[in-house]
Amino acid sequence: MTKIAFLSDIHSNLEALNAVLAKCDELQCDEIICLGDVVGYGANPAECVRTLRERDIPCVLGNHDEYVTTIMNPEIDQLRPEIRKSIEWTQAQLSLDDLKWLGSQPAQIQVIDGLICLHASFARHRWSYCLDEISFKNNFAQQPCQLAFCGHSHSPLIGIDLPGQEFPFVDFIRTYTVPDDKKVMVNVGSVGQPRDHDPRSCLVTYVLETRRLELHRVSYDIETAQNKIYMARLPDRFGLRLAAGR
């Protein structure tokens, strides 16, 4: 059996990343794939990049990864001041080699025929979310494959397209056998900054042969991650939200 671990939205949270990778090892995953946003918000961007590179973990490009590695990106001017501060601080922490690696990650990874990974959504608007019935519907209108995995919203959700119905089925991820006769999008939640009111990190495993999907929540040292944010003089909100999972 081939068990793949999908994780996303690390956001420079080294404590969370290390805890999740330890869980992947415990689960004896055959492969780990990162769905983007390695950096942003947290205080250990270089260490998180280094960890992924050392373990040779495939990764797609997230929006924060792009913000940090793109010069003169007009999207950055439209972001909140606290996020712009995080981008500038993160750029100063990364070596040129790390910036090149981060910026060179692909927009999508095709795992096997019919299974694609990306950071956000297939919807026409770039960096769209898969977060509710409407956003999943917009995604399915453009999704070219039967099964896909994404992150970006920081909430672990599954969406299943229902032909003939106005809206798809959307639910928090439980343990599923993924259907093979309908389009499915799996949002794997966040490693470093969950926003579903559960502060524990998320990862999702999927077994190719049985199509078994399972969500795993992992506790980590939140206080240490918070204190690093405060010591780096990043916005306090980035640390405070970790304990609340929002």
C-alpha positions in Angstrom: 0.0 0.0 0.0 1.2 3.5 -0.8 0.4 6.1 1.9 0.9 9.7 1.1 1.0 12.5 3.7 -0.3 15.9 2.5 0.6 19.0 4.6 0.2 22.7 3.9 0.6 26.2 5.3 3.6 25.7 7.5 4.1 29.5 7.8 7.5 29.4 9.3 6.3 27.5 12.4 9.2 25.1 13.0 7.8 23.5 16.2 4.6 22.6 14.3 6.5 21.3 11.3 8.8 19.1 13.3 5.8 17.6 15.2 4.0 16.9 12.0 7.0 15.3 10.3 7.5 13.1 13.4 3.9 12.0 13.0 4.4 11.2 9.3 7.3 9.0 10.3 5.2 7.3 13.0 2.5 6.6 10.4 5.1 5.1 8.1 4.1 7.4 5.2 5.8 6.5 1.9 5.8 10.0 0.6 5.2 13.5 2.0 3.9 16.4 -0.2 3.8 20.0 0.9 1.0 22.2 -0.6 2.6 25.5 -0.2 3.0 28.6 2.1 6.2 27.3 3.7 6.9 30.9 4.9 5.0 33.9 6.3 3.7 34.9 9.8 6.1 32.7 11.8 9.7 33.2 13.1 11.6 30.3 11.5 11.4 30.6 7.7 15.0 29.5 7.0 14.7 26.5 9.2 11.5 25.4 7.7 12.8 25.7 4.1 16.0 23.8 5.2 13.9 21.0 6.7 11.9 20.5 3.5 15.0 20.6 1.4 16.9 18.2 3.6 14.1 15.7 3.5 13.6 16.2 -0.2 9.9 16.9 0.2 8.1 18.0 -3.0 6.3 21.3 -2.6 4.0 23.6 -4.6 4.2 27.4 -4.6 1.9 29.1 -2.2 0.9 32.8 -2.3 3.1 33.8 0.7 6.0 31.9 -0.9 5.4 34.0 -4.1 5.2 37.3 -2.1 8.5 36.6 -0.5 10.3 35.6 -3.7 8.9 38.1 -6.2 10.3 41.5 -6.7 7.8 44.4 -7.3 4.7 42.2 -7.0 1.7 44.6 -7.2 -0.3 42.2 -5.0 1.8 43.0 -2.0 0.8 46.7 -1.9 -2.8 45.5 -1.4 -2.0 43.4 1.7 -2.5 44.5 5.3 0.5 46.3 6.8 1.2 43.5 9.3 1.5 41.0 6.4 3.8 43.3 4.4 6.0 43.5 7.5 6.1 39.8 7.7 7.1 39.5 4.1 9.9 42.0 4.4 11.2 40.4 7.6 11.1 36.9 6.0 13.0 38.1 2.9 15.8 39.2 5.2 16.0 35.8 6.9 16.4 33.7 3.8 19.6 33.2 1.8 19.6 33.8 -1.9 19.8 30.0 -2.5 16.7 29.5 -0.3 14.8 32.3 -2.1 15.7 30.7 -5.4 14.5 27.3 -4.2 11.3 28.6 -2.8 10.4 30.7 -5.8 11.1 27.8 -8.2 8.4 25.5 -6.8 5.7 24.5 -9.3 2.1 25.7 -9.2 0.9 22.1 -9.4 2.2 18.6 -8.9 0.5 15.6 -10.6 1.0 12.7 -8.2 -0.6 10.1 -10.5 -3.1 10.3 -13.4 -6.3 11.9 -12.0 -4.7 13.3 -8.8 -3.3 16.9 -8.7 -1.9 19.0 -5.8 -2.0 22.8 -5.7 -2.0 25.5 -3.1 -5.3 27.2 -3.5 -8.1 26.4 -6.1 -8.7 25.7 -9.7 -11.2 28.6 -9.8 -10.5 31.4 -12.3 -9.6 34.0 -9.6 -6.0 33.4 -8.6 -5.5 32.3 -5.0 -9.2 31.5 -4.5 -10.1 29.5 -1.4 -11.9 26.2 -1.1 -13.7 27.1 2.1 -17.5 26.8 1.7 -20.1 25.5 -0.8 -19.8 28.4 -3.1 -16.0 28.3 -3.3 -16.0 24.6 -3.8 -18.6 24.9 -6.6 -16.4 27.5 -8.3 -13.4 25.1 -8.0 -15.3 22.1 -9.4 -16.3 24.2 -12.4 -12.7 24.3 -13.4 -11.1 21.2 -11.8 -9.6 19.1 -14.6 -9.0 15.9 -12.5 -11.1 13.5 -10.5 -9.2 14.1 -7.2 -7.2 17.1 -5.9 -5.6 18.3 -2.7 -5.1 21.9 -1.7 -4.4 24.1 1.4 -4.7 27.9 1.6 -7.8 28.2 3.8 -6.2 26.7 6.9 -9.3 24.5 7.5 -9.4 20.8 6.8 -12.4 20.2 4.5 -13.6 17.8 1.9 -15.7 18.8 -1.1 -17.5 16.3 -3.3 -19.2 17.4 -6.6 -22.8 16.2 -6.9 -23.9 16.3 -10.5 -27.4 17.7 -10.8 -27.2 19.4 -7.4 -26.8 23.2 -7.1 -24.0 22.9 -4.5 -21.4 20.2 -3.7 -21.2 18.3 -0.5 -18.8 20.0 2.0 -17.8 18.7 5.4 -14.9 18.7 7.8 -12.6 15.8 7.1 -13.3 12.6 8.9 -12.2 9.2 7.8 -13.5 8.7 4.2 -13.2 6.2 1.4 -12.9 8.7 -1.4 -15.4 8.0 -4.3 -13.9 7.5 -7.7 -17.0 8.5 -9.7 -17.2 12.1 -8.6 -14.8 15.1 -8.5 -13.3 15.5 -5.0 -11.3 18.3 -3.6 -9.5 17.8 -0.2 -8.4 20.8 1.7 -5.7 19.5 4.1 -5.8 22.4 6.6 -2.6 24.0 8.1 0.5 22.8 9.9 1.6 26.1 11.3 -1.5 28.2 11.7 -4.8 26.3 11.9 -8.0 28.5 11.6 -10.7 26.0 12.5 -10.6 26.8 16.2 -8.4 23.7 16.9 -4.8 24.9 17.6 -3.3 21.5 16.8 -1.5 21.1 13.5 -3.2 19.3 10.6 -2.0 16.7 8.2 -3.9 14.3 5.9 -3.0 10.8 4.8 -4.3 9.1 1.7 -3.7 5.5 0.6 -3.7 5.2 -3.2 -4.9 1.6 -3.4 -7.8 1.8 -1.0 -8.6 5.5 -1.4 -8.7 5.8 2.4 -8.5 9.5 3.5 -7.8 10.4 7.1 -7.2 13.6 9.1 -4.6 13.7 11.8 -4.3 16.4 14.5 -0.9 16.9 16.1 -0.1 18.8 19.3 3.1 20.9 19.3 4.9 23.4 21.5 2.8 26.5 20.8 4.3 28.6 23.6 7.8 28.3 22.1 6.5 29.2 18.6 4.7 32.2 20.1 7.7 33.4 22.0 9.9 33.3 18.9 7.4 35.5 17.1 7.4 38.1 19.9 11.2 38.0 20.2 11.5 38.7 16.4 9.1 41.7 16.9 6.7 40.3 14.4 3.1 41.4 15.0 1.8 40.0 18.3 -1.4 38.8 16.6 0.6 36.2 14.7 1.5 34.6 18.0 -1.7 35.1 19.8 -3.8 33.4 17.2 -1.8 30.1 17.4 -3.3 29.3 20.8 -6.8 29.9 19.6 -6.6 28.1 16.3 -8.0 31.1 14.3 
